[in-house]
Amino acid sequence: MNQKPTAPKRRLTMRVAGGLVKHLGLQMYSGAVPAIAELISNAWDAMATTVTITLPLDRAPTEEDQIIVEDDGHGMSFEECNEKYLVIGRDRRREEGDRSRAYQRVRPRRLMSRKGIGKLAGFGIAHRIEVRTVKNRQVTHFALDYDRIVRSGKFVDQYRPELLPDDETRTKEPNGTRITLGNLKLTREITEEHFRSSMARRFTVLGDRNFKVKVNGRLLKREEQLFQFRFPEAKGTWQADDVPGAGTISWWVGFRREPITDEEARGVVVFARSKLAQAPWFFGLSGGVHGQHGMQYLTGEVQADFLDTTEGPDLVATDRGSALWEEPAAAELRKWGEAKLRELLGEWARMRIQEKAKRPVVRQYVELAERLPPNDRRIFQSFVEKITSIPQMDEDKDILDELVRFGYNALTNHHFFEVIRQLNAASPGDRDKIVEILSEWDVMEAVLMAQKVKGRVEIIRKFGQMIESGVPEKPDMQEFLKSHAWLIDPQWEMLVHERRLDTILERQFDGHKTGEDEGRRRTDFFCLAASNQYEVVELKRPGEVVGKEELDQIRDYVFFLREERDKSNYPETRVDRIGGILVYSDMGRGTSELIKSLEQSGIHVRTWMNLLETAERLHREFLDVVKGRAPADDPRIMELDAPDAVQTEV
């Protein structure tokens, strides 16, 4: 009896360069979110309605841990695995069309996949990938081993995946695919909050009623946060725009009331075909009048499908973390986005000003100002606009109220006019009446000065926060101190920025520097001047260590100005004092003798904290002197001594 020949054992074959797998998997998808996101998009293309993700969260992964991504899509046959799934770089859309086929009463979907490398994403976080897929009750089950694939040094190698025991068996299970990632490369804890929020930002299809993703049993949702301002205004809506030279897009942008603490959540996400094409960014916008501050509050999304059209160019980078912004169509979108964000940041600033102007205290004084003469009314309106436009006023509403109140009282001085009227009406012989009127004058002056000092102490405190947050010494701190010289020394209130002196020093010292010295010695200074006094102010960034070079630099500036003064042939214009101050946070060793020498020559060396503490102390001492001229039992003076009348911290 003749026996039938034994059928050869079936085999799978992957043809791929080992180094390419290493690049496309390990280097391009190094992170749980981007790696698993590729598996989710594959499930979408497989017409899945539910994707279930199981992974270790809120703890460090162990050697035994696995990550499992399972879907109920149409699955793959053995032939499809061999001829399609295991072909690296296969463009499915070009071969099969732009859309999938209808499946289980779900309408065809636009395919996300295109580059044919998403299957390698698992190698970014695992050494082993097991694929178990069921189609038409047939099981295909195999494993891909990262170390074996990249072991060969050949340019192209044939890698044969490991067929697992239940491969080729029959089952009653429904169609679907399960990807198991084992021997994980992850070592750090993945927090559930970060994983869910980051994953939700990668897809716009999570709201599709026929597509659900569950993470450890919990549904993954796209939840729009509460915004202070949103464009367009209605929650969940998008606005359509035509970008010349590119195509039609839709977008929305929102501004939170408080700064967004997660830096990865700031900026605008760009999607193509409902999938991330550009991680959050600002289209290259860098600052501006309100930009740098407003960017901390901004988030949004743009749908730009023209970046990834099946018949057109693919303008999305391979790792789907960014678009190819140098390409013409993408460049037009970038140009549009930069202009749009600049426009919205300006609108945000304007709307914030309007909202602050609605505060009860601000509105009260604005209404009072309507009764002022036209010129005074315009001055006060301009003052309120300037105060409410300061971004930091959003974080401390009380100081905003105080400054508006002070500005109105300073402008009107109606109480002082009333005292003057009473003084004019009193007879020269009415000694008691005159003493009473002058006492009232002292009280009002003390109250007015207290308001001024309170406002200044609050400004000192805000400036201290700027220093602690490490804002640049130039231009942020320089610009602030140029217009608030009393922060350096209360006696410098009448000093103003003198650009002419800046230019003299820049020409003298910058002109001799080239090459290496130019980068090493920047002229981070500015000059203040009054009729009989010049001061050179040198600021060093908080956290920067300064030493002999910086001390010599401030000395050279001051001594040069003194030498120029002594050459003058006009004694009547001679400036009596030319000094300087160097402000720093950390000083190197071996500088104490040089600092003593500078102090003796009228050049001060102060730390940022010492500068602020001194400014606050001197302002409080001044307040005490003013209060001492008024009766201590006057209710208004007693109110100034209340614990919250003046903040005690810088």
Secondary structure per residue as TSV (DSSP state, phi and psi in degrees):
chain	resnum	aa	ss	phi	psi
A	1	M	-	360.0	125.6
A	2	N	-	-79.1	136.1
A	3	Q	-	-94.7	142.2
A	4	K	-	-68.2	139.7
A	5	P	-	-61.9	142.1
A	6	T	-	-68.7	130.0
A	7	A	-	-68.1	136.2
A	8	P	-	-62.0	143.2
A	9	K	-	-63.5	129.7
A	10	R	-	-71.1	149.0
A	11	R	-	-135.6	150.4
A	12	L	-	-106.8	151.6
A	13	T	-	-138.5	130.9
A	14	M	E	-113.1	132.0
A	15	R	E	-113.8	112.7
A	16	V	E	-160.4	149.5
A	17	A	-	-78.3	127.3
A	18	G	H	-57.7	-40.9
A	19	G	H	-64.3	-30.6
A	20	L	H	-67.5	-41.1
A	21	V	H	-61.1	-41.4
A	22	K	I	-61.2	-42.4
A	23	H	I	-69.4	-47.7
A	24	L	I	-73.9	-29.1
A	25	G	I	-93.6	-65.2
A	26	L	I	-64.5	-47.3
A	27	Q	I	-83.8	-28.6
A	28	M	T	-94.2	-19.2
A	29	Y	S	-127.7	44.0
A	30	S	-	-81.1	86.1
A	31	G	S	158.9	143.7
A	32	A	H	-61.9	-40.5
A	33	V	H	-66.1	-55.1
A	34	P	H	-63.5	-35.1
A	35	A	H	-66.8	-47.8
A	36	I	H	-72.0	-29.9
A	37	A	H	-59.5	-36.7
A	38	E	H	-64.8	-36.2
A	39	L	H	-70.2	-32.9
A	40	I	H	-66.5	-42.9
A	41	S	H	-66.2	-33.8
A	42	N	H	-64.1	-38.6
A	43	A	H	-65.9	-37.8
A	44	W	H	-59.5	-46.6
A	45	D	H	-65.3	-26.1
A	46	A	T	-84.2	10.7
A	47	M	T	65.9	28.5
A	48	A	-	-69.5	148.7
A	49	T	S	-104.9	-20.5
A	50	T	E	-138.7	131.2
A	51	V	E	-119.7	126.9
A	52	T	E	-113.4	122.4
A	53	I	E	-112.6	130.3
A	54	T	E	-124.6	123.1
A	55	L	-	-156.3	158.1
A	56	P	-	-74.8	125.0
A	57	L	-	-126.8	154.1
A	58	D	S	60.8	26.4
A	59	R	S	-163.3	160.6
A	60	A	-	-73.6	134.1
A	61	P	-	-64.3	150.3
A	62	T	-	-107.7	174.5
A	63	E	T	-64.9	-28.6
A	64	E	T	-83.2	-13.9
A	65	D	-	-67.6	150.2
A	66	Q	-	-133.4	158.1
A	67	I	E	-116.2	126.0
A	68	I	E	-120.1	129.3
A	69	V	E	-122.9	115.4
A	70	E	E	-125.1	137.6
A	71	D	E	-132.8	163.3
A	72	D	-	-108.5	35.4
A	73	G	S	-75.2	-165.7
A	74	H	-	-77.6	-4.7
A	75	G	-	68.6	-178.4
A	76	M	-	-134.3	142.3
A	77	S	-	-80.2	171.2
A	78	F	H	-59.7	-43.2
A	79	E	H	-64.5	-40.0
A	80	E	H	-65.8	-37.5
A	81	C	I	-61.6	-45.2
A	82	N	I	-73.7	-39.7
A	83	E	I	-97.8	-13.7
A	84	K	I	-125.4	-58.6
A	85	Y	I	-62.7	-41.2
A	86	L	T	-88.3	8.2
A	87	V	S	-95.8	108.3
A	88	I	T	-73.6	131.2
A	89	G	T	86.3	11.4
A	90	R	-	-72.5	127.4
A	91	D	-	-89.8	95.7
A	92	R	H	-63.3	-39.3
A	93	R	H	-64.6	-37.9
A	94	R	H	-69.5	-32.0
A	95	E	H	-84.2	-37.4
A	96	E	H	-114.3	-9.3
A	97	G	-	110.5	171.5
A	98	D	S	-74.4	-23.3
A	99	R	B	-126.5	155.6
A	100	S	-	-77.2	175.6
A	101	R	-	-93.0	151.5
A	102	A	-	-58.7	145.4
A	103	Y	B	-150.9	128.4
A	104	Q	T	48.8	52.1
A	105	R	T	63.8	15.7
A	106	V	B	-101.6	128.6
A	107	R	-	-65.6	154.8
A	108	P	-	-54.1	146.8
A	109	R	-	-115.4	151.8
A	110	R	B	-72.8	127.7
A	111	L	-	-70.6	138.6
A	112	M	-	-86.3	-40.3
A	113	S	-	-69.1	149.0
A	114	R	-	-151.7	-42.7
A	115	K	S	-80.5	-18.9
A	116	G	S	75.1	24.3
A	117	I	-	-122.1	-2.9
A	118	G	G	-59.8	-26.2
A	119	K	G	-64.1	-21.0
A	120	L	G	-87.6	-4.0
A	121	A	G	-58.4	-34.3
A	122	G	G	-58.9	-27.4
A	123	F	G	-70.4	-9.6
A	124	G	G	-70.9	-22.3
A	125	I	T	-130.7	0.2
A	126	A	E	-148.1	153.9
A	127	H	E	-90.4	-17.5
A	128	R	E	-134.7	133.3
A	129	I	E	-122.7	122.0
A	130	E	E	-105.8	131.5
A	131	V	E	-116.4	117.4
A	132	R	E	-121.9	113.7
A	133	T	E	-128.9	143.5
A	134	V	E	-121.8	130.0
A	135	K	E	-144.0	126.9
A	136	N	T	52.5	45.1
A	137	R	T	66.7	12.0
A	138	Q	E	-107.5	130.7
A	139	V	E	-94.2	131.6
A	140	T	E	-120.9	121.5
A	141	H	E	-138.2	119.6
A	142	F	E	-149.2	167.7
A	143	A	E	-129.0	143.6
A	144	L	E	-111.7	128.8
A	145	D	E	-110.8	116.1
A	146	Y	H	-59.8	-46.6
A	147	D	H	-63.2	-36.5
A	148	R	H	-72.1	-36.2
A	149	I	H	-65.6	-43.1
A	150	V	T	-90.2	0.9
A	151	R	T	-67.2	-39.7
A	152	S	-	-71.7	144.7
A	153	G	-	-93.7	0.2
A	154	K	S	-71.1	153.0
A	155	F	S	-65.4	-43.9
A	156	V	S	-127.9	131.3
A	157	D	E	-133.1	150.2
A	158	Q	E	-93.5	116.1
A	159	Y	E	-107.8	128.4
A	160	R	-	-105.2	108.7
A	161	P	-	-56.9	151.9
A	162	E	E	-80.8	120.7
A	163	L	E	-81.8	130.6
A	164	L	-	-94.5	162.6
A	165	P	T	-51.9	-40.1
A	166	D	T	-88.9	9.0
A	167	D	T	-60.2	139.9
A	168	E	T	75.3	9.0
A	169	T	-	-85.4	160.4
A	170	R	B	-92.3	148.6
A	171	T	-	-148.7	160.6
A	172	K	-	-96.5	3.3
A	173	E	-	-66.3	148.9
A	174	P	-	-71.6	166.2
A	175	N	S	-60.7	153.5
A	176	G	E	155.7	172.1
A	177	T	E	-134.9	138.4
A	178	R	E	-122.7	123.9
A	179	I	E	-106.3	124.7
A	180	T	E	-116.8	121.5
A	181	L	E	-100.8	119.8
A	182	G	E	-123.4	173.1
A	183	N	E	50.5	58.7
A	184	L	E	-64.5	146.2
A	185	K	-	-90.5	-11.6
A	186	L	-	-69.5	135.3
A	187	T	-	-123.9	-22.8
A	188	R	S	-94.5	155.0
A	189	E	-	-65.0	137.5
A	190	I	-	-106.1	118.1
A	191	T	-	-80.2	141.5
A	192	E	H	-63.3	-41.1
A	193	E	H	-60.3	-45.9
A	194	H	H	-67.6	-41.9
A	195	F	H	-62.2	-46.6
A	196	R	H	-67.1	-44.1
A	197	S	H	-68.0	-40.5
A	198	S	H	-67.1	-40.9
A	199	M	H	-67.5	-39.3
A	200	A	H	-64.7	-26.7
A	201	R	T	-77.8	-5.4
A	202	R	T	-95.3	-10.2
A	203	F	B	-139.1	146.4
A	204	T	S	-104.9	-0.7
A	205	V	G	-90.5	2.4
A	206	L	G	-69.1	-13.2
A	207	G	G	-93.3	0.0
A	208	D	-	-68.0	129.6
A	209	R	T	-67.4	-18.1
A	210	N	T	-103.2	18.1
A	211	F	-	-148.2	112.3
A	212	K	E	-124.1	140.3
A	213	V	E	-121.2	128.1
A	214	K	E	-115.6	135.3
A	215	V	E	-115.5	113.0
A	216	N	T	50.3	42.4
A	217	G	T	89.8	-12.0
A	218	R	E	-104.5	136.4
A	219	L	E	-65.6	133.9
A	220	L	-	-88.1	123.4
A	221	K	-	-123.9	153.0
A	222	R	-	-93.4	105.5
A	223	E	-	-111.9	114.6
A	224	E	-	-75.0	130.3
A	225	Q	-	-75.2	168.3
A	226	L	-	-78.8	134.5
A	227	F	-	-118.2	147.7
A	228	Q	S	-71.3	-41.8
A	229	F	E	-138.0	141.9
A	230	R	E	-137.9	142.1
A	231	F	E	-127.9	118.5
A	232	P	S	-64.7	165.0
A	233	E	S	-67.8	-42.8
A	234	A	S	-69.0	135.0
A	235	K	T	-60.1	135.5
A	236	G	T	81.1	0.0
A	237	T	-	-94.7	157.5
A	238	W	-	-124.9	153.9
A	239	Q	E	-114.0	135.3
A	240	A	E	-92.5	139.4
A	241	D	E	-139.3	149.0
A	242	D	E	-99.2	124.5
A	243	V	E	-99.4	110.6
A	244	P	T	-55.5	134.9
A	245	G	T	80.4	2.2
A	246	A	T	-131.6	-74.4
A	247	G	E	163.0	-169.0
A	248	T	E	-87.4	136.6
A	249	I	E	-130.3	167.4
A	250	S	E	-132.4	150.0
A	251	W	E	-155.7	161.1
A	252	W	E	-149.8	151.8
A	253	V	E	-138.9	135.7
A	254	G	E	-127.4	151.1
A	255	F	E	-119.3	121.4
A	256	R	-	-72.9	158.9
A	257	R	S	-71.9	-35.4
A	258	E	S	-112.6	158.3
A	259	P	-	-57.5	143.7
A	260	I	-	-78.4	115.4
A	261	T	S	-71.4	-32.8
A	262	D	-	-82.7	107.6
A	263	E	G	-61.9	-29.4
A	264	E	G	-69.1	-16.6
A	265	A	G	-93.6	-6.5
A	266	R	S	-82.2	142.9
A	267	G	E	104.2	-175.8
A	268	V	E	-109.2	128.6
A	269	V	E	-88.6	135.7
A	270	V	E	-108.3	128.6
A	271	F	E	-112.4	147.9
A	272	A	E	-132.1	124.2
A	273	R	T	57.0	42.1
A	274	S	T	69.5	12.3
A	275	K	E	-127.7	148.9
A	276	L	E	-53.7	128.5
A	277	A	E	-118.8	-20.1
A	278	Q	E	-150.9	122.5
A	279	A	E	-61.3	161.2
A	280	P	E	-49.7	129.1
A	281	W	E	-155.0	-178.0
A	282	F	-	-120.6	26.9
A	283	F	T	56.7	28.9
A	284	G	T	84.5	-0.6
A	285	L	-	-69.3	133.4
A	286	S	-	-134.1	87.9
A	287	G	-	90.5	-138.3
A	288	G	-	105.3	-174.3
A	289	V	T	-58.4	-48.4
A	290	H	T	-114.1	-6.8
A	291	G	H	-58.2	-55.7
A	292	Q	H	-59.0	-38.5
A	293	H	H	-75.5	-45.2
A	294	G	H	-67.1	-27.0
A	295	M	G	-61.5	-23.9
A	296	Q	G	-69.7	-16.6
A	297	Y	G	-106.9	-8.1
A	298	L	E	-98.2	137.9
A	299	T	E	-148.3	160.4
A	300	G	E	177.6	-177.0
A	301	E	E	-145.4	149.3
A	302	V	E	-132.6	132.4
A	303	Q	E	-100.1	116.0
A	304	A	-	-133.7	80.9
A	305	D	G	-68.1	-20.3
A	306	F	G	-65.8	-13.4
A	307	L	G	-69.6	-18.5
A	308	D	B	-145.1	73.5
A	309	T	-	-99.1	142.4
A	310	T	S	-61.9	-41.8
A	311	E	S	-89.9	-9.5
A	312	G	S	-109.1	-170.9
A	313	P	-	-69.5	149.5
A	314	D	B	-93.0	108.5
A	315	L	-	-101.4	18.4
A	316	V	B	-107.8	131.9
A	317	A	-	-62.1	156.8
A	318	T	T	-57.9	-37.3
A	319	D	T	-82.9	0.7
A	320	R	S	54.1	30.2
A	321	G	S	-100.8	-15.0
A	322	S	S	-158.3	159.1
A	323	A	B	-92.5	166.0
A	324	L	-	-87.7	83.6
A	325	W	T	-72.1	-9.9
A	326	E	T	-83.6	-15.6
A	327	E	S	-69.5	147.2
A	328	P	H	-52.6	-52.3
A	329	A	H	-64.9	-42.5
A	330	A	H	-64.9	-38.3
A	331	A	H	-61.4	-36.2
A	332	E	H	-66.3	-38.1
A	333	L	H	-65.8	-40.7
A	334	R	H	-61.8	-43.1
A	335	K	H	-60.2	-44.6
A	336	W	H	-61.8	-45.7
A	337	G	H	-63.4	-40.5
A	338	E	H	-63.2	-44.3
A	339	A	H	-66.2	-40.6
A	340	K	H	-65.1	-44.0
A	341	L	H	-66.1	-38.5
A	342	R	H	-61.8	-41.9
A	343	E	H	-62.8	-45.7
A	344	L	H	-70.5	-34.3
A	345	L	H	-65.0	-38.4
A	346	G	H	-65.4	-41.1
A	347	E	H	-65.6	-40.4
A	348	W	H	-58.0	-46.6
A	349	A	H	-61.7	-42.4
A	350	R	H	-64.2	-42.4
A	351	M	H	-70.3	-33.2
A	352	R	H	-65.9	-38.4
A	353	I	H	-62.5	-44.7
A	354	Q	H	-61.2	-40.5
A	355	E	H	-67.1	-40.8
A	356	K	H	-66.3	-33.1
A	357	A	H	-69.1	-14.6
A	358	K	T	-86.4	-5.1
A	359	R	S	-59.9	142.8
A	360	P	H	-53.1	-46.3
A	361	V	H	-66.2	-44.7
A	362	V	H	-63.0	-46.0
A	363	R	H	-62.5	-37.3
A	364	Q	H	-58.8	-47.2
A	365	Y	H	-76.8	-29.7
A	366	V	H	-64.2	-40.0
A	367	E	H	-67.4	-39.0
A	368	L	H	-62.1	-37.1
A	369	A	H	-66.3	-18.7
A	370	E	T	-63.5	-20.4
A	371	R	T	-89.5	-6.2
A	372	L	S	-76.2	162.9
A	373	P	-	-58.4	151.9
A	374	P	H	-50.4	-44.5
A	375	N	H	-66.4	-43.9
A	376	D	H	-64.1	-37.4
A	377	R	H	-63.6	-42.1
A	378	R	H	-65.6	-39.1
A	379	I	H	-62.6	-45.1
A	380	F	H	-68.3	-39.5
A	381	Q	H	-61.7	-41.2
A	382	S	H	-64.3	-39.8
A	383	F	H	-61.3	-46.0
A	384	V	H	-63.6	-40.9
A	385	E	H	-61.5	-41.1
A	386	K	H	-67.1	-43.7
A	387	I	H	-65.8	-45.4
A	388	T	H	-72.4	-15.6
A	389	S	T	-82.9	-8.5
A	390	I	-	-74.7	118.4
A	391	P	G	-57.8	-36.7
A	392	Q	G	-63.9	-18.4
A	393	M	G	-66.9	-17.9
A	394	D	G	-68.4	-27.0
A	395	E	T	-91.0	-14.0
A	396	D	-	-142.8	91.3
A	397	K	H	-71.1	-28.5
A	398	D	H	-63.3	-41.7
A	399	I	H	-66.4	-32.0
A	400	L	H	-61.5	-46.8
A	401	D	H	-60.5	-43.2
A	402	E	H	-64.4	-42.3
A	403	L	H	-67.9	-39.0
A	404	V	H	-65.1	-43.7
A	405	R	H	-60.5	-46.0
A	406	F	H	-62.9	-43.2
A	407	G	H	-60.4	-40.3
A	408	Y	H	-66.3	-46.4
A	409	N	H	-64.6	-38.7
A	410	A	H	-65.0	-34.7
A	411	L	H	-75.2	-42.5
A	412	T	H	-85.1	-44.3
A	413	N	-	49.5	34.4
A	414	H	H	-64.9	-31.1
A	415	H	H	-65.6	-39.6
A	416	F	H	-66.0	-38.8
A	417	F	H	-63.2	-36.4
A	418	E	H	-66.8	-40.0
A	419	V	H	-64.2	-41.7
A	420	I	H	-61.8	-40.3
A	421	R	H	-61.9	-43.8
A	422	Q	H	-64.6	-39.0
A	423	L	H	-64.3	-39.3
A	424	N	H	-66.1	-32.6
A	425	A	H	-80.2	-19.6
A	426	A	S	-75.0	142.5
A	427	S	-	-78.5	149.8
A	428	P	T	-56.9	-27.1
A	429	G	T	-86.8	-8.5
A	430	D	-	-85.5	76.5
A	431	R	H	-61.2	-46.6
A	432	D	H	-61.8	-39.8
A	433	K	H	-64.3	-43.2
A	434	I	H	-64.5	-41.8
A	435	V	H	-61.5	-40.3
A	436	E	H	-64.0	-41.9
A	437	I	H	-66.1	-43.8
A	438	L	H	-65.6	-34.1
A	439	S	H	-64.3	-41.1
A	440	E	H	-63.6	-37.8
A	441	W	H	-60.5	-44.2
A	442	D	H	-62.1	-39.9
A	443	V	H	-64.1	-47.3
A	444	M	H	-63.9	-39.2
A	445	E	H	-64.1	-40.3
A	446	A	H	-63.3	-43.0
A	447	V	H	-63.9	-44.8
A	448	L	H	-62.5	-45.1
A	449	M	H	-66.4	-34.9
A	450	A	H	-62.4	-41.0
A	451	Q	H	-62.0	-40.7
A	452	K	H	-64.4	-45.9
A	453	V	H	-65.3	-40.6
A	454	K	H	-60.4	-43.5
A	455	G	H	-62.3	-40.2
A	456	R	H	-67.5	-40.5
A	457	V	H	-62.7	-37.7
A	458	E	H	-64.8	-39.1
A	459	I	H	-64.8	-40.7
A	460	I	H	-59.4	-42.7
A	461	R	H	-63.7	-42.2
A	462	K	H	-63.8	-39.5
A	463	F	H	-64.4	-36.4
A	464	G	H	-61.5	-38.7
A	465	Q	H	-65.9	-36.0
A	466	M	H	-61.5	-41.6
A	467	I	H	-65.5	-44.6
A	468	E	H	-63.4	-32.5
A	469	S	T	-82.9	-2.9
A	470	G	T	75.2	36.1
A	471	V	-	-66.8	151.3
A	472	P	-	-61.4	145.7
A	473	E	I	-72.2	-20.5
A	474	K	I	-140.8	121.4
A	475	P	I	-98.0	-9.2
A	476	D	I	-54.1	-60.1
A	477	M	I	-69.2	-38.3
A	478	Q	H	-60.3	-48.3
A	479	E	H	-61.8	-36.8
A	480	F	H	-66.0	-46.7
A	481	L	H	-74.4	-26.5
A	482	K	H	-59.4	-38.3
A	483	S	H	-98.2	-2.4
A	484	H	-	-135.0	60.4
A	485	A	G	-62.0	-23.0
A	486	W	G	-65.2	-15.8
A	487	L	G	-65.1	-31.5
A	488	I	T	-80.1	-45.6
A	489	D	-	-155.0	120.8
A	490	P	G	-55.1	-24.9
A	491	Q	G	-77.1	-5.8
A	492	W	G	-93.4	19.6
A	493	E	T	-59.4	-31.4
A	494	M	T	-89.9	-3.0
A	495	L	-	-77.6	142.5
A	496	V	E	-128.8	160.3
A	497	H	E	-65.0	128.8
A	498	E	-	-113.6	95.6
A	499	R	H	-62.9	-30.2
A	500	R	H	-60.7	-40.3
A	501	L	H	-69.7	-37.0
A	502	D	H	-56.4	-45.9
A	503	T	H	-64.2	-40.4
A	504	I	H	-59.6	-45.8
A	505	L	H	-70.7	-38.4
A	506	E	I	-62.1	-42.1
A	507	R	I	-65.3	-40.3
A	508	Q	I	-69.7	-42.5
A	509	F	I	-101.4	-35.0
A	510	D	I	-71.7	-32.0
A	511	G	T	-64.3	-21.1
A	512	H	T	-97.4	5.8
A	513	K	-	-112.3	132.7
A	514	T	-	-140.9	164.2
A	515	G	H	56.0	-125.1
A	516	E	H	-63.3	-39.4
A	517	D	H	-64.0	-32.1
A	518	E	H	-63.1	-40.4
A	519	G	H	-76.2	-25.1
A	520	R	H	-83.0	-34.3
A	521	R	-	-120.3	88.6
A	522	R	-	-85.5	145.3
A	523	T	-	-88.7	75.7
A	524	D	-	-87.4	69.6
A	525	F	E	-140.8	170.1
A	526	F	E	-152.9	160.8
A	527	C	E	-115.4	141.0
A	528	L	E	-114.9	149.1
A	529	A	E	-149.5	149.9
A	530	A	E	-131.9	-173.7
A	531	S	T	-61.5	-30.4
A	532	N	T	-130.6	24.1
A	533	Q	E	-155.3	134.6
A	534	Y	E	-120.6	141.0
A	535	E	E	-136.0	130.5
A	536	V	E	-99.1	124.5
A	537	V	E	-111.5	120.2
A	538	E	E	-114.6	120.5
A	539	L	E	-110.9	136.4
A	540	K	-	-118.9	138.2
A	541	R	-	-56.0	133.9
A	542	P	T	-54.6	131.0
A	543	G	T	97.3	-16.5
A	544	E	-	-83.4	131.8
A	545	V	E	-85.5	126.9
A	546	V	E	-111.5	161.4
A	547	G	-	-152.0	-150.1
A	548	K	H	-58.9	-39.1
A	549	E	H	-59.8	-44.5
A	550	E	H	-69.7	-36.6
A	551	L	H	-65.9	-42.1
A	552	D	H	-62.4	-35.2
A	553	Q	H	-64.9	-48.3
A	554	I	H	-65.3	-35.4
A	555	R	H	-63.8	-43.9
A	556	D	H	-61.2	-40.1
A	557	Y	H	-60.9	-49.9
A	558	V	H	-67.2	-45.1
A	559	F	H	-63.8	-35.7
A	560	F	H	-65.0	-43.9
A	561	L	H	-63.8	-35.9
A	562	R	H	-65.8	-40.7
A	563	E	H	-63.3	-41.3
A	564	E	H	-64.2	-38.9
A	565	R	H	-61.9	-43.0
A	566	D	H	-68.1	-18.8
A	567	K	T	-80.2	-11.0
A	568	S	-	-66.0	140.5
A	569	N	S	-96.8	10.4
A	570	Y	-	-122.2	88.3
A	571	P	G	-57.9	-30.7
A	572	E	G	-66.9	-19.9
A	573	T	G	-103.7	9.0
A	574	R	-	-63.7	134.6
A	575	V	-	-89.0	123.3
A	576	D	S	-70.7	-43.5
A	577	R	E	-118.6	128.1
A	578	I	E	-129.0	108.6
A	579	G	E	-130.2	-167.4
A	580	G	E	-164.6	170.1
A	581	I	E	-148.5	135.0
A	582	L	E	-110.0	124.1
A	583	V	E	-111.4	129.6
A	584	Y	E	-146.8	176.7
A	585	S	S	-119.7	-34.3
A	586	D	E	-131.6	131.3
A	587	M	E	-116.3	135.4
A	588	G	-	-71.2	171.0
A	589	R	S	-78.0	162.6
A	590	G	S	74.4	25.2
A	591	T	-	-117.1	-1.3
A	592	S	H	-61.4	-42.4
A	593	E	H	-66.8	-39.6
A	594	L	H	-65.3	-38.5
A	595	I	H	-63.4	-42.2
A	596	K	H	-60.4	-42.3
A	597	S	H	-63.1	-41.3
A	598	L	H	-64.9	-43.0
A	599	E	H	-60.7	-39.9
A	600	Q	H	-66.6	-25.7
A	601	S	T	-96.5	13.6
A	602	G	T	84.6	19.1
A	603	I	E	-115.7	117.1
A	604	H	E	-93.4	148.7
A	605	V	E	-126.1	115.3
A	606	R	E	-132.5	148.3
A	607	T	E	-81.8	159.9
A	608	W	H	-58.5	-44.8
A	609	M	H	-67.0	-39.8
A	610	N	H	-63.3	-38.7
A	611	L	H	-59.9	-46.8
A	612	L	H	-71.8	-40.8
A	613	E	H	-62.1	-41.2
A	614	T	H	-65.5	-44.0
A	615	A	H	-60.4	-43.1
A	616	E	H	-67.1	-43.9
A	617	R	H	-61.5	-45.4
A	618	L	H	-65.3	-35.5
A	619	H	H	-67.0	-38.2
A	620	R	H	-68.3	-39.3
A	621	E	H	-62.7	-40.0
A	622	F	H	-63.4	-39.8
A	623	L	H	-62.2	-41.0
A	624	D	H	-61.7	-38.8
A	625	V	H	-64.2	-44.9
A	626	V	H	-64.6	-43.6
A	627	K	H	-63.1	-30.8
A	628	G	T	-67.0	-14.6
A	629	R	T	-87.6	-1.7
A	630	A	S	-118.9	157.0
A	631	P	-	-59.3	131.3
A	632	A	T	-68.3	-23.6
A	633	D	T	-91.4	4.4
A	634	D	-	-68.3	131.7
A	635	P	H	-55.4	-36.1
A	636	R	H	-69.3	-34.9
A	637	I	H	-71.3	-39.8
A	638	M	H	-63.3	-34.2
A	639	E	H	-65.9	-31.0
A	640	L	H	-65.6	-25.3
A	641	D	T	-87.1	-0.2
A	642	A	S	-61.9	149.2
A	643	P	T	-54.9	-33.2
A	644	D	T	-99.3	11.1
A	645	A	T	-67.1	-40.6
A	646	V	S	-134.8	129.3
A	647	Q	-	-61.4	144.9
A	648	T	-	-101.8	-2.7
A	649	E	-	-116.5	150.3
A	650	V	-	-100.5	360.0
